[in-house]
């Protein structure tokens, strides 16, 4: 039980810092990190779709495709990771950032 709590805590902390980095450094300077993050930045600037929405939609699609391949014990962890990251993308999107010097 202690191991599971530690894993979810680390997922929570990691999701927060990745979302913070994306929203404070990559998005303001229109930089790409690759993967769904890049698609999210593109959709944000071209279509004004929030990064959190793009992340959730694309991850649900990928999860639906990969659910047959995932081991049963990884399914809940994957869903939790998607929810944590999407939640933190929305929360950190409203934090002011320093944009004077790239």
N, C-alpha and C positions, 0 to 999 in steps of 0.2 A: 504494500500500500504506500509506503514511504517513497519508493522508487517512482511510482505512478504520479504522486503529487509533485515530486521533483521534476519529472519530465514535462508535466503540464505547466508548471511554474516557469521553466526555461523556455517553453514555447511561447508563453505569454510575454515574457521579457524580450525574447528575440523578435517577436512580431512587432512589439512596440518600437524597438530600435530600427528595424528595417523600414517601417512605416514613417518614422520620424526622418530618417535619412532620405527617403524618397521624396517626402513632402517639403523638406527644408533645403535640400541640395540639388536633387535632380530635376524636379518639376519646375522650380523658379527659373532655372537656367536652361530649360528645355533640353536636358541631357538624357541619353538613353542608357539603360542598364541591361537591356536584353530581356527577352521573355514577355510575360504578361505585363510587367511594369512599363516596358516601352510601349506596348499597345495601349495601356492606360494613359500614358502621357500624350500619345498621338490623338486618342479619342477626346482627351480633355481639351487640347488646343484646337482641334478641328471641329468638334461637335459639341463642346462644352458639357460633356458627360463626366460626372465626378469620377475620380480615380477609384474610389471605393466601389462604385457600381460596376465599372468595367472589370475590376478584380473579381468581384463576386460572380458575375455572369460567366466570365471565361473559366474561372476555377470550377464552377458547378458543371460546366460542359466537360472539362477535362476529367473531373471526378466521375461523372456519369460514364465516360468512355473507359476509364481505368478501374471502375469498381469491381469488375470481374477479375482483374489481375491482382488486386490488393489482398493481402492476407486479412482474415476476419478481424484480428486485433488492431490492424492499422486503420480501419475504416473510421472509427470514432476519433482517432487522433488526427486524421486528415481533415475531417469535418471541423474539428475544434481549431485546427491551424488556419483553415480558411476563414472561419468566423472571427478568430482573434485578429488576424491580419486585416480583414475588411473593417472591423470595428476601429482599430487603431489608425487605419488610413483616413477614416472619416474624422476621428478626434483630432489627429495631428494636422489635418488640412487647415485648421483654423488658428494654428500657432504662428505668430509673426516671425519672419525670418530676416536675416541680414543679406541684402542683395546688392551691396555696393561694389564688391570686388570679386569677380569670378575666379 
